[in-house]
Amino acid sequence: MHPDYMLWLARLAVIHAVEGDALFSLSERGIVSLTSKTGTNFAPLATGNDRYQKPGTKEWCDGMLEKIRKYTKMR
């Protein structure tokens, strides 16, 4: 995995914490479990604590990149 990918994910996590769910397309609630071959399974469950982020459009990605650039300049 490319090191910049982890940095991108960390910054998206910060944006999500600051901005909230409204900017993200999230799955329904459920439970994520690990397989014996280090894969993941998602099972929808209304009382589950897990969600995953659905892929965004090119426009969404461009907007998130601008937010990352803005927040990076603020430090």
LUMTI-769496 format. One record per residue: residue in three letters; y, z, x of N, C-alpha, C in turn. Coordinates in steps of 0.2 Angstrom, whole numbers, plus 5000, padded with zeros to 4 digits. Each point is the difference from the previous one (the first is absolute). Example, Ala and Ser with C-alpha at 12.3 -4.5 7.8 and 13.67 -1.06 7.14 Angstrom:
ALA497250395066500650004996500650005004/SER500549964998500650015004500550034996/
END
This chain:
MET499450005004500650004996500650005004/HIS500549964999500649995004500450074999/PRO500350025006500450064999500650004995/ASP500349945000500649994995499850014993/TYR499349994998499850014994500050074998/MET499850045004500050074998500750035000/LEU500549975004500750024999500349984993/TRP499849944998500249974994499750054994/LEU499450025001499750044994500450075000/ALA500150035006500450065000500750004997/ARG500349945002500749994997500049994992/LEU499549964998499950004993499850064996/ALA499650055004499950064997500650044999/VAL500550005005500650034999500449974995/ILE500149944999500449974994499750024994/HIS499350004999499750024994500250074998/ALA500050055006500150074998500850014998/VAL500449965003500750004998500249974994/GLU499749944999500249964994499650014994/GLY499450025001499550014994499649944999/ASP499750014994499549954998500349934997/ALA500650014998500349944997500049935004/LEU500050015006500149945005499349975001/PHE499450044999499449985002499549984994/SER499649955001499549994994499450035002/LEU499850064996499550045002499449994995/SER499450015002499450004996500050064995/GLU499650004995499950054996499750065004/ARG500050064997499750065004499349995000/GLY499750035005499350005001499850045006/ILE499449995003499750045005499849955006/VAL500150015006499849955005499450045004/SER499549975001499450035004499949955006/LEU499750035005499849965006499349984999/THR499849945003499349985000499750025007/SER499449995000499650025007500249955005/LYS500349954999500249955005500850005000/THR500350054999500750015001500449964995/GLY499849974995500349974995500350054995/THR500449974995500250044995499849984993/ASN500050044995499849984993500650044996/PHE500349964995500450034995499750004994/ALA500050064996499850014994500650034995/PRO500249964995500550024996499850064996/LEU500550055000499950064997500750034998/ALA500150014993500750024998500350065004/THR499550055001500250065004500050005007/GLY499849945003500049995007500650015004/ASN500050025006500650015004500149945005/ASP499649955000500149945004500249944997/ARG500449965003500349934998500049965006/TYR500049944999500149955006500649964998/GLN500349975005500649964999499749925000/LYS500249974995499949934999500449965004/PRO499849945002500449965004500649984996/GLY500649995004500649984997500149935001/THR500649974997500249935001500349995006/LYS500249945002500449995006500750035000/GLU500350004994500650034998500050085001/TRP499450034998500050075001499950025007/CYS499649965004499950015007500750005004/ASP500349944998500749995003500550064999/GLY500050034994500450064998499850065003/MET499350015001499850065004500149995007/LEU500049945003500249995007500750025001/GLU500549984995500750025001500150074999/LYS499650044996500150074999499750035007/ILE499549985003499850035006500549995006/ARG500349945000500549995005500650044999/LYS500250014993500550054999499950075002/TYR499450034998499850065002500050015007/THR499749955004499950015007500750005003/LYS500549974998500750005002500350074999/MET499850034995500350074998499950055005/ARG499550005004499850055004500450015006/
END
